[in-house]
Amino acid sequence: MIVVLVVLASIGCARLGGEAFQPTHNQVLPLGPDMMIGQTFRATSAELAGADLLVATFAQPADPAGKLEVVLRDAGTGQALRTVTVAGSQVPNNAWLPIRFHPPVTAPERAAIEVRWTSPRPIGLYASAPPPDGTGESQERLTENPYPHGTLLRDGEIADGDLAFRVLGLHGGRALPRVILGLLGGIASAVRGRPLFGVVWLGGLAGSVALAVFGFRRQRSAR
């Protein structure tokens, strides 16, 4: 019972399941020919079945002659594990674009998604990244990074920030330890720098444990 309450109290701080999920964003990164935007991440699953990208077409349909190429790589060795191509006519505006791997891919220790677009009419990928001047509300939002185990890639180079990005994994035997570590890491990231949130969260957790102990004692007394 206590374990369940702890998990429920933790859901507001980290995504149960542990997979990479970066829903926040503060800008759209343009993507055109001869450009690459990507994301590194550590999977908690034994296999990867896909990823979702938050894309934009700048208020007009994406060029139907364009092609979006998504490559999943082993970030350690550079080996391409799977390539998926999406027709421009299937790229939505301001919506999540599902990328699926058929069949699922055995997850490397550290993976990378690379995204390229062939048309001269650019599309965009939503991201949480520093503004050019490094100031303002966007910079504040970046420090509240719910996804500390990966980073943005721009033209093959590591960059500050993260894509608006989520992973679809198929859990296997190695998932549980990473899920727990990811949950604890997410809680620590959420509490850090927000002492009021930490006090409220710890108070709620303590209350949950106290209620569980009280209920257990009442149950024993009734016997």
C-alpha positions as CSV (number, residue, x, y, z in Angstrom):
1,M,0.0,0.0,0.0
2,I,2.8,2.4,0.9
3,V,4.6,1.7,-2.3
4,V,1.5,2.4,-4.3
5,L,1.0,5.7,-2.5
6,V,4.6,6.7,-3.1
7,V,4.3,6.0,-6.8
8,L,1.1,7.9,-7.0
9,A,2.6,10.9,-5.2
10,S,5.6,10.8,-7.6
11,I,3.6,10.9,-10.8
12,G,3.5,14.7,-10.8
13,C,7.3,14.7,-10.8
14,A,8.3,12.1,-13.3
15,R,6.7,10.0,-16.0
16,L,5.9,6.5,-14.7
17,G,7.4,4.1,-17.2
18,G,10.7,5.9,-17.4
19,E,10.9,6.5,-21.1
20,A,12.2,9.7,-22.5
21,F,9.4,12.3,-22.8
22,Q,10.1,16.0,-23.4
23,P,6.7,17.7,-23.8
24,T,7.8,21.3,-23.2
25,H,9.0,23.6,-25.9
26,N,9.8,27.3,-26.4
27,Q,10.6,27.5,-30.1
28,V,10.4,25.9,-33.5
29,L,13.7,24.9,-35.1
30,P,13.6,25.2,-38.9
31,L,14.6,22.1,-40.8
32,G,15.6,22.3,-44.5
33,P,17.9,20.5,-47.0
34,D,21.4,19.8,-45.9
35,M,20.4,20.2,-42.2
36,M,20.0,17.7,-39.4
37,I,18.2,18.0,-36.1
38,G,18.2,15.2,-33.6
39,Q,18.1,14.0,-30.1
40,T,20.2,11.6,-27.9
41,F,18.5,9.6,-25.2
42,R,18.9,6.5,-22.9
43,A,16.1,4.0,-23.4
44,T,14.7,2.2,-20.4
45,S,13.2,-0.6,-22.6
46,A,14.7,-3.7,-24.1
47,E,13.3,-2.7,-27.5
48,L,12.3,0.5,-29.2
49,A,9.1,0.5,-31.3
50,G,9.2,4.1,-32.3
51,A,9.3,7.8,-31.4
52,D,7.0,10.8,-31.7
53,L,8.2,14.3,-32.9
54,L,6.2,17.5,-32.5
55,V,6.4,19.1,-35.9
56,A,5.2,22.3,-37.6
57,T,4.7,23.3,-41.3
58,F,4.4,27.0,-40.6
59,A,0.7,27.4,-41.4
60,Q,0.9,25.8,-44.8
61,P,0.9,22.2,-45.9
62,A,4.3,20.6,-46.0
63,D,5.7,20.1,-49.5
64,P,4.2,16.8,-50.7
65,A,7.3,16.2,-52.8
66,G,9.5,16.5,-49.7
67,K,10.5,13.5,-47.6
68,L,11.2,13.3,-43.9
69,E,14.0,10.9,-43.1
70,V,14.4,9.6,-39.5
71,V,17.4,7.5,-38.6
72,L,17.8,5.7,-35.3
73,R,21.4,5.2,-34.4
74,D,23.6,3.7,-31.7
75,A,25.0,6.9,-30.3
76,G,28.1,5.0,-29.0
77,T,29.1,3.4,-32.3
78,G,27.3,5.5,-34.8
79,Q,25.7,2.5,-36.4
80,A,22.4,3.1,-38.1
81,L,19.8,0.7,-36.6
82,R,16.7,1.7,-38.5
83,T,15.7,4.3,-41.1
84,V,12.1,5.5,-41.6
85,T,10.9,7.8,-44.4
86,V,7.7,9.8,-44.2
87,A,6.1,11.5,-47.2
88,G,5.7,15.3,-47.0
89,S,1.9,14.8,-47.4
90,Q,1.9,13.0,-44.1
91,V,3.7,15.7,-42.1
92,P,1.1,17.6,-39.9
93,N,1.2,21.1,-38.6
94,N,1.5,21.7,-34.9
95,A,1.0,18.0,-34.1
96,W,2.8,14.9,-33.0
97,L,4.2,12.8,-35.9
98,P,4.5,9.1,-35.0
99,I,7.6,7.3,-36.3
100,R,7.4,3.5,-35.9
101,F,10.1,0.8,-36.2
102,H,8.8,-2.4,-37.8
103,P,10.0,-4.7,-36.4
104,P,11.1,-3.1,-33.1
105,V,14.8,-2.5,-32.6
106,T,17.0,-3.8,-29.8
107,A,17.8,-0.7,-27.7
108,P,21.4,0.4,-27.5
109,E,22.9,1.7,-24.3
110,R,22.6,5.2,-25.7
111,A,20.6,6.0,-28.8
112,A,20.1,9.0,-31.1
113,I,17.4,10.1,-33.5
114,E,18.4,12.1,-36.5
115,V,15.9,13.9,-38.6
116,R,16.4,15.3,-42.1
117,W,14.0,17.0,-44.7
118,T,14.6,17.0,-48.4
119,S,12.5,20.0,-49.6
120,P,13.7,23.6,-49.9
121,R,10.3,24.6,-48.3
122,P,11.3,24.1,-44.6
123,I,9.3,22.4,-41.9
124,G,10.0,22.8,-38.1
125,L,10.7,20.7,-35.1
126,Y,9.5,22.0,-31.7
127,A,12.2,22.1,-29.0
128,S,13.1,23.5,-25.7
129,A,16.4,25.4,-26.4
130,P,18.1,28.6,-25.3
131,P,17.1,31.7,-27.3
132,P,19.9,33.4,-29.2
133,D,20.5,36.0,-26.5
134,G,20.3,33.4,-23.7
135,T,17.8,35.5,-21.7
136,G,14.1,35.8,-20.9
137,E,11.3,33.4,-19.9
138,S,12.5,30.8,-22.5
139,Q,15.8,30.4,-20.7
140,E,13.9,29.9,-17.4
141,R,11.8,27.2,-18.8
142,L,14.9,25.5,-20.2
143,T,16.3,25.1,-16.6
144,E,13.2,23.1,-15.7
145,N,14.3,20.3,-17.9
146,P,12.2,17.2,-17.3
147,Y,14.5,15.2,-19.6
148,P,18.0,15.2,-18.2
149,H,19.3,12.0,-19.9
150,G,19.7,13.3,-23.5
151,T,20.5,16.4,-25.5
152,L,19.7,18.2,-28.7
153,L,21.7,17.5,-31.9
154,R,22.2,20.1,-34.6
155,D,24.1,19.2,-37.8
156,G,25.9,16.4,-35.9
157,E,26.9,18.6,-33.0
158,I,25.7,18.5,-29.4
159,A,23.6,21.5,-28.6
160,D,21.9,22.9,-25.5
161,G,18.2,21.8,-25.1
162,D,16.0,19.0,-26.1
163,L,13.5,18.2,-28.9
164,A,9.8,18.0,-28.0
165,F,10.1,14.2,-28.1
166,R,8.8,11.0,-26.7
167,V,9.9,7.4,-27.1
168,L,7.8,4.2,-27.5
169,G,9.5,1.3,-25.9
170,L,8.8,-2.3,-25.3
171,H,9.8,-3.2,-21.8
172,G,11.9,-6.3,-21.0
173,G,13.9,-7.6,-18.1
174,R,16.2,-4.6,-17.9
175,A,13.4,-2.0,-17.6
176,L,12.6,-2.0,-13.9
177,P,15.9,-0.7,-12.5
178,R,16.1,2.1,-15.1
179,V,12.4,3.0,-14.5
180,I,13.1,3.4,-10.8
181,L,16.3,5.4,-11.4
182,G,14.5,7.5,-14.0
183,L,11.6,8.1,-11.6
184,L,14.0,9.2,-8.8
185,G,16.0,11.4,-11.2
186,G,12.8,13.0,-12.4
187,I,11.7,13.8,-8.8
188,A,15.1,15.3,-8.0
189,S,15.0,17.4,-11.1
190,A,11.5,18.7,-10.3
191,V,12.3,19.5,-6.7
192,R,15.7,21.1,-7.4
193,G,15.4,24.9,-7.4
194,R,11.7,24.8,-6.3
195,P,11.8,24.5,-2.5
196,L,8.1,25.3,-2.1
197,F,7.2,22.5,-4.4
198,G,9.6,20.2,-2.6
199,V,8.0,21.0,0.8
200,V,4.5,20.4,-0.5
201,W,5.4,17.2,-2.2
202,L,7.3,15.8,0.9
203,G,4.3,16.9,3.0
204,G,1.9,15.0,0.8
205,L,4.2,12.0,0.8
206,A,4.5,12.0,4.6
207,G,0.7,12.3,4.9
208,S,0.2,9.4,2.6
209,V,2.6,7.2,4.6
210,A,1.0,8.3,7.9
211,L,-2.5,7.4,6.6
212,A,-1.2,4.0,5.5
213,V,0.4,3.3,8.9
214,F,-2.8,4.5,10.7
215,G,-5.0,2.2,8.6
216,F,-2.6,-0.7,9.2
217,R,-2.8,-0.2,12.9
218,R,-6.6,0.1,12.9
219,Q,-6.8,-3.1,11.0
220,R,-4.6,-4.9,13.5
221,S,-6.6,-3.5,16.4
222,A,-9.8,-4.8,14.9
223,R,-8.6,-8.4,14.9
